[in-house]
Amino acid sequence: MSDKPSYLGLLNAIAVAEGQAGRYLTAWADTTDDEQVREVLRFVALREAEHGLAFEKRVVELGYSLRPGDETELQYKMELAQSDRSDREKFEAFGIGQPIDGNDVFTNMFANPDLDPVTGGLLGRYIAEERDSGRRLNACCEALSKPRRSRAKGTTSKTANKKKTTAKPAAKKSAATAPPSGARGGRARQPAARRP
């Protein structure tokens, strides 16, 4: 294409936000003691990282380079994800499980009549997966509000977690078994449709 696509800024914003989300969701998954939360976070983080790479690839296919985003918000989110806050507090801080004001950030993504078929297909898959990820994260957050029966001795997860905190810290996983910490990929944000 000889002319700069009018939707290039949107693609760039999605690539950056998704790549960052993959990183902080992976960091959160590495710190939680709750296996169900960890499973959901790892799945969504992987999906976010893939979205970041897919949109960066599309930017390059169109003949441009990815413009990096501001790392200030990412630093805050990484600190929050790696903090000793409870999972419930992290969900609240990231805005997951909160009532939605009715605005769907995805609604206008197809309003641009200049979208080419490849980009349109990529956006369609992205939107469907983002909505599914949101449902998964919201369900996970909601499940934290309900006491779950622990597999061990019929205690609730809150009681089991209290017992864990009084025990000696577990040995750290070896590098060979630890999940990758540099994964790229968002949930607590949706990219604004800005143009570069």
MIVO-957430 format. One record per residue (C-alpha): residue in three letters; z, y, x. Coordinates in steps of 0.05 Angstrom, whole numbers, padded with zeros to 5 digits, always signed. Each point is the difference from the previous one (the first is absolute). Layout:
<sites>
ALAZYX ...
</sites>
This chain:
<sites>
MET+00000+00000+00000 SER-00018+00068+00027 ASP+00048+00040-00044 LYS+00074-00009+00004 PRO+00023-00040-00061 SER+00042+00041-00049 TYR+00050-00058-00004 LEU+00011-00007+00075 GLY+00068+00036-00003 LEU+00024-00049-00054 LEU-00020-00060+00042 ASN+00035+00030+00061 ALA+00064+00015-00039 ILE+00003-00071-00028 ALA-00012-00031+00068 VAL+00056+00040+00032 ALA+00050-00008-00056 GLU-00012-00075-00007 GLY+00004-00012+00074 GLN+00067+00037+00002 ALA+00027-00038-00060 GLY-00015-00066+00032 ARG+00042+00021+00060 TYR+00062+00024-00038 LEU-00001-00056-00051 THR-00003-00051+00057 ALA+00058+00036+00034 TRP+00040-00005-00065 ALA-00017-00074-00009 ASP+00026-00012+00070 THR+00068+00031-00018 THR+00015-00030-00069 ASP+00046-00059-00009 ASP-00030-00017-00068 GLU-00054-00053+00006 GLN-00034+00020-00066 VAL-00003+00073+00020 ARG-00027-00019+00069 GLU-00054-00044-00031 VAL-00025+00056-00047 LEU+00003+00053+00055 ARG-00039-00043+00050 PHE-00054-00015-00052 VAL-00007+00073-00020 ALA+00003+00024+00073 LEU-00056-00048+00018 ARG-00042+00025-00058 GLU+00014+00073+00019 ALA-00020-00013+00073 GLU-00064-00033-00023 HIS-00016+00060-00044 GLY+00011+00047+00058 LEU-00049-00039+00043 ALA-00051-00009-00055 PHE-00002+00075-00015 GLU-00002+00017+00074 LYS-00059-00048+00007 ARG-00036+00034-00058 VAL+00010+00069+00032 VAL-00031-00028+00064 GLU-00057-00033-00039 LEU-00016+00069-00028 GLY-00006+00027+00071 TYR+00067+00035+00008 SER+00066-00013+00034 LEU+00068-00005-00031 ARG+00041+00064+00005 PRO+00073-00019+00013 GLY+00052+00024-00049 ASP+00065+00036+00010 GLU+00051-00047+00031 THR+00061+00040-00024 GLU+00004-00034-00067 LEU-00013-00068+00032 GLN+00059+00011+00048 TYR+00046+00015-00058 LYS-00024-00061-00038 MET+00008-00045+00061 GLU+00071+00025+00010 LEU+00015-00012-00074 ALA-00031-00070+00002 GLN+00040-00019+00062 SER+00065+00031-00024 ASP+00061-00040-00022 ARG-00008+00025-00072 SER-00001-00054-00053 ASP-00067-00024-00027 ARG+00016+00033-00066 GLU+00012+00067+00035 LYS-00065-00007+00038 PHE-00039-00015-00064 GLU+00029+00064-00030 ALA-00014+00042+00062 PHE-00072-00024+00002 GLY-00008+00014-00075 ILE-00012-00073-00018 GLY+00025-00022-00068 GLN+00006+00072-00024 PRO-00030+00022-00066 ILE-00072+00023+00007 ASP-00017+00068-00028 GLY-00063-00026-00031 ASN-00047+00026+00054 ASP-00043-00055+00029 VAL-00024+00023+00069 PHE-00058-00049-00005 THR-00031+00026-00064 ASN-00045+00052+00032 MET-00022-00040+00061 PHE-00064-00020-00036 ALA-00015+00069-00027 ASN-00042+00018+00060 PRO-00073-00014-00019 ASP-00020-00003+00074 LEU+00037-00066+00012 ASP-00045-00052+00031 PRO+00005-00072-00025 VAL+00035-00028+00062 THR+00054+00054-00002 GLY+00006-00008-00076 GLY+00012-00075+00008 LEU+00052+00012+00054 LEU+00036+00050-00043 GLY+00000-00047-00060 ARG+00032-00056+00040 TYR+00050+00048+00031 ILE+00021+00028-00067 ALA+00010-00069-00031 GLU+00040-00023+00059 GLU+00043+00063+00003 ARG+00018-00007-00073 ASP+00018-00073+00011 SER+00042+00018+00061 GLY+00036+00052-00042 ARG+00016-00052-00053 ARG+00026-00048+00054 LEU+00044+00053+00033 ASN+00027+00025-00067 ALA+00017-00071-00022 CYS+00035-00012+00066 CYS+00040+00064-00008 GLU+00019-00019-00071 ALA+00022-00069+00022 LEU+00050+00032+00049 SER+00036+00030-00060 LYS+00013-00069-00029 PRO+00050-00047+00033 ARG-00035-00061+00028 ARG+00034-00066+00011 SER+00003-00017+00074 ARG-00022-00069+00021 ALA+00066-00007+00037 LYS+00064-00012-00039 GLY-00024+00035-00064 THR+00018+00070+00024 THR-00041+00061-00020 SER-00044+00032+00053 LYS+00048+00059+00005 THR+00058-00046+00017 ALA-00044-00039+00049 ASN-00021+00065+00034 LYS+00072+00022+00007 LYS+00017-00066+00034 LYS-00059+00010+00048 THR+00026+00067+00022 THR+00067-00029+00022 ALA-00032-00056+00040 LYS-00026+00006+00071 PRO-00070+00031+00005 ALA-00055-00051+00002 ALA-00040-00008+00064 LYS-00064+00040+00002 LYS-00065-00037-00012 SER-00042-00014+00061 ALA-00064+00040+00009 ALA-00039-00063-00016 THR+00030-00007-00070 ALA+00008+00073-00018 PRO-00054+00030-00045 PRO-00044+00053+00032 SER+00034+00067-00002 GLY-00062+00042+00012 ALA-00035-00018-00064 ARG-00037+00057-00033 GLY-00004+00017-00074 GLY+00055+00054-00104 ARG+00040-00001-00052 ALA+00043+00063+00001 ARG-00062+00042+00000 GLN-00069+00003-00026 PRO-00051+00039+00041 ALA-00022+00067-00025 ALA-00075+00009-00007 ARG-00007+00049+00058 ARG-00063+00013+00037 PRO-00002+00004+00076 
</sites>
